[in-house]
Structures are given as C-alpha cells and as structure tokens.
Amino acid sequence: MTARVYLDYAATAPLRPEVLEAMRPWLSGLAGNANTLYQEGKRARQALDEARATVARCIGASPTEVVFTSGGTESDNALIIGIAHAIRTQKGRERGGNHVVSTVFEHHAVLEPVQALKREGYEVTLVKPTRTGFIEPDAFAAALRPDTLLASVMMAQNEIGTVQPIAELARLAHANGAAGAAGAGAGASGAGAGAGAAGVSTFFHTDAVQALGKLPLSVRELGVDAASFSAHKLGGPQGVGAFYLKRQTPFAATQLGGGQENKRRSGTQNIAGAVGFAKALELAEAEREHEAARLTALRDHLATALLALDARITLTIAQSDAHSLNTHLPGLLSFLVAGYESETLILKLDSAGFAVSGGSACSTGSLEPSHVLTALGLPRDSAHSVLRVSLGHETTQAHITAFLATLATILHS
C-alpha cells in the first residue's frame, strides 16, 4: 500500500468530513460570541444550544446537565476537584468526608487530580484491576469507607480496551451510606443526586472518553453523578470536550472568569468545536451498532493473525477474554513483542507508513513502562514492549492485511 495507514484511533480519530462541513460556517467569517445580545451573538447561542441538546440526547441527559470544555482532561480535572472541593466547602471535613476512591490504571487525567487532592489532605485508595483488566465489584466495595465522598472509575480502559461494570460500581458507591442509597434511588428516576444531611454520600464519576460513540451509553441508566467526554476520539475536532453533571451534585468551578456555562466553566465558548462535537457524536451513534460489529471482527482477525505470525507475540489480554461487546471496546488490541522495545517498532512501522502507539499516546516519550500494564502484573521489561492498534471508521481489511505483512517483514528481517 502506498498511502499511510492510520491505526491509532484511540489516540485521536481523523476529523470526519461531515463534521468539518458542519463546523465550516463557524470557522469562516464572524462567529459571534454566544454571550452577547445582538444578532451575531444570538445565532451563536442558538448553535451552542442545539449542540448541547444533541450531546445531551445522545448520552441520556438534560441539556442543563451538559457543560462544554476543552477536552477530556479538563473535564476530568474539573469534576474530580470540583466535586471534592464543593463537598468540603458545604459540609466541612468531618461531615462531608475525606476519602476518595479510584483505580490504579486510570488515565493520568484522573490520577493526577486525585493525587492533587491527596496533597491537599484527602485520603486516597486506588483499587487494583484483575490480570484480565477489570475492576471487580467486591474489590471496589472493599475500598469504600464511611467517609468516602467520591469514587472515579473509567468506563473503557484506553490502553487495553476493557469495559468496566460502571452501573454496578455506581450502585455500590451510592449504597455506601443511607444518604447515598436514597440518592441512588432519586437518580434512577431522574430527580437528582444523592446528597443528604445524614452522613456522607459517595458520588460517582466515570471517565467515559473512550466509550462515547463506541458503546451504549446512558448516564441515567449507568446511574453516575458525573462523566467526562472528548470530541476527538470519535471523529470530532481536537480541543473540545464536555462533562455531564447531574442536577444537585455538589460542584465548585475550577475555571473562573465570566461565569459562562451556567458558572460551571468560564470562558468564551468554542461554537465551531461544540457544533463539531455534536455532529461527530450524532454520526457515531447512528453507526454504532454496525461499526462495533465490524471493528470487533477486524480486531479478532488481527489478534488471531498476530499469534500465528511470530512466536514472540503475545496478547496483553487473552483473546478468549475479549469477545463480548459488553466487556471490551471494539477495534482496540494491545499486544507484546518480546525482544523489542515499543518505540523501536513504532518508528519502524512509521517509516513503513503505519501509525500505531505503544499504549497511551499521552505518555509517548516517557521512559517509564505503562502504569496500566504494570497494574495488570506484567513485568516492567514486558511492559516496555507493548503495541496498541486501534481501529476506526476508515479502517479496512486491506489495512489489516498490509499491517500484518509489514510487521512480519520487520520482525523477520
């Protein structure tokens, strides 16, 4: 194949032509400030409101519960720090709780704000996954304490693709105290979050950046209090994201200024970005079932072919564990090549026209092995030899065939 083959959709997906076309009116000429009263501003406000309504509909939320941001990292930071600070401000340390639960293999956009809270005096427990990449409900429940105010577990793991039982984990968090249990019941009927006067209520956040547009996702059905999203993982523009914040969930804005986004995220809104995000999500939802089946079949074919290609190749997670669409992301495969550092293979494949990553693209250039793989119990040396291939809208069988042939040439040369 003469053209380059892109196989890193988990890092960022190519901007879809339909998305660019939807954004075009807001990229040329005058895109008004949505917070002004004259005609240009009113048009911008209408476009922003329509984009917000589309995102809300796709995730099963109300438009007032959707806040636009610059991406998943900002959304994670804002929610984790904002919810914890709000509870502490409203109730104080003794009545509001002082404990946060998350997992060892979260994205750094979650781990870093959690560690920032720890430096402020919050106590933190990080739950370890199983060797197959899942957070077991029993292990999660054991980490909860009477003073746990917030728990955060990602919906789909960005390096290995495992899908966590978020609805069950959220129920456990809400049931962690009498007030939490009452809040969970209210949340199921859409009435509000589980904040109560009697004791500590544990709120639940999920980083759903990798799940959006790829898995069935309804924040109401999941029962979460907060969730984070990003546009560029599903063919939308980079630098645009959103978060879901359930009504009455405590929240203190971390980005201050003019009070935009109903005082939850100050800053002039990116109209073109919001419009593009909404269009990308709309397209992804319309195609989701078909694409999930197609990409899962391509992924499984790739996994089988890799194991037959070279004895040095092993899958990070056994293929037998990765068949269900409910437990693994479609189109994402992580594997190890013994005797090679991932950076070496990435550069060789790049020279041959293929773009893949060595785990999370956000950690490229780091000399440390993936914290996700070491959390699974892999030795540090093995964790240095991981490759992640992630497929998407434009990936074809011909791309997979060409990738396998090129990798075979590299390994056997």
Buried (B, 14 or more C-beta within 10 A) or exposed (E): BEEEBBBBBBBBBEBBEBBBEBBEBBBEEEBBBBBEEEEBBEBBBEBBEBBBBBBBBBBBBBBEBBBBBBBBBBBBBBBBBBBBBBBBEEBEEEBBBBBBBBBBBBBBBBBBBBBBBEEEEBBBBBBBBEEBBBBBBEBBBEBBBEBBBBBBBBBBBBBBBBBBBBBBBBBBBBBBBBBBBBBBBBBEEEEBBBBBEEBBBBBBBBBBBBBBBBBBBEBBEBBBBBBBBBBBBBBBBBBBBBBBBBBBBBBBBBBEEEEBBEEBBBBEBBBBBBBBBBBBBBBBBEEBEEBBEBBBEBBBBBBEBBBEBBEEBBBBBEBEBBEEBEBBBBBBBBBBBEEBBBBBBBEBBEEBBBBBBBBBBBBEEEEEBBBBBBBBEBEEEBBBBBBBBBBBBEBEEEBBBBBBEBBBEBBEE
